[in-house]
């Protein structure tokens, strides 16, 4: 339960940051460059708090790290703009984007294989399908389909966790997908409410 509280507080912090920017500049601006760092930091915290979720740490950790590595803006703290341009020309970031997609799909397939007997396993299939479809679009449809994928995984894990006895409840999956849903929603709000 601590993990969910942490994600809720993170989501509220992102929301208040966006509202503060709206009040001051009349634009919804959420902390977009910091989102990848937020995901990695919250992932590390969740692994420390939810000891039962450590068996899934490899896949989720790879996904969180690859989200950070695929974004060229995250490198501006460490290397010059010319070096980033050189990496862009060598398809450095595209390699990490493909690995990020593979890590996400591995998480979803692994979840489905473990939970395929669950009565709501169609939510996992919906997440898989919407994420794959998002790869063929750019802009609004891409973001909305990814929001649907993250939201359906959050809904599945919320219902799955709620149905378990108290001794078996692990909130890691629910918290991780909630965080990604909040961050994707903040991205959608930043891009599409400011047009």
GIWOQUI-V822055 format. One record per run of one state. SS is the DSSP state (helix for helix, strand for strand, loop for the rest). FROM is the first residue (numbers start at 1). TO is the last residue. Records with the same first field share a line. If there is no record, write none. Layout:
SS=FROM-TO ; FROM-TO
//
This chain:
loop=1-1 ; 26-34 ; 50-50 ; 70-71 ; 78-80 ; 90-91 ; 116-121 ; 135-139 ; 164-165 ; 169-171 ; 193-195
helix=2-25 ; 35-49 ; 51-69 ; 72-77 ; 81-89 ; 92-115 ; 122-134 ; 140-163 ; 166-168 ; 172-192
//
